[in-house]
């Protein structure tokens, strides 16, 4: 099964580039099948990693950034990949 982990944070206004740089610099102790980083209006950053693992597997995730960089708690979700249409 392929599992996608999503990590999303919203930067303090005007610090979106800092948050993007921070997220890109974060290593993981294991290598995912794939990792993509996105940005969106409102200084939001999204990182998705894909893993060959069951839904309830213990997998490494990006940490929370320093509280001075974000406006709220990081959001995290897990999704089971069901294929392309």
N, C-alpha and C positions, 0 to 999 in steps of 0.2 A: 504494500500500500504506500502511496505517496502522500505525505502530509505537508501542508503549507502552514507556516507560522507567520503571522502578521504582527508587526510592531509599529505603532503610530504615536507620534508626539507632536505637540503644538508649541512652537517657540514663543518666547516673549516677543512682542512686536518689534520688528526690525532685526531680530537675531536668527532669522530662518537660515541664513547662510552658515552661521556658526553651528546651528543644530545639524545641518546637513553634513558639514565637515566632521563634526563629532561622531555622527552615526557611521559615516564611511570609515572612520579610523578604528571602530570597535571590532576587534578580532573575536573569534569564537574558538573554544578549545577543540572543536571538531568541525570538519569541513562539510557544509551542506551540499546537496546535489546542485543547487543553484541559489544565487542570492541576487536580489535586485533592490535598488534604492530609488525612491520617487520623491518628488516634492509637489506641493499644491499651494494654491493661494491661501492666505492666512498663516503663512510661515509654518506649514505642516510638513512633516517628513514621515514617509512610510517605508519600511523595510520588510520584504517578504523573503523568507528562506524556505526551500523545499528539501524534504528529508525522505529517505526510504525507511519508514518506521511506522509502527502502529499508532493509532490516534492517542493512546494514553502513554506513549513512550516519554521518558525523561530526556529532554533535549536542551541544548544550550540556547539561551535567548539573550538578546541585547539587554544590557542593564538599563536602569533609569538614569537619565542624565542629571547633572547637578540641578537642584531646584531653582537656581538663578537663571537657568537657560530655558526652562519650560513654564507654561502658564497653568498646567494641570497635570494630573497623573498620566503616565503612559497608558495607552490602551493596547491590549494584546488579545489576539484571537487565534484559534486553530481551525483549520479546514482540511477535510479529506478531499483530495483531488479525485474527481469522478470522470474526467476526460474532457476532450474538446468537442465542440459541436460545430 
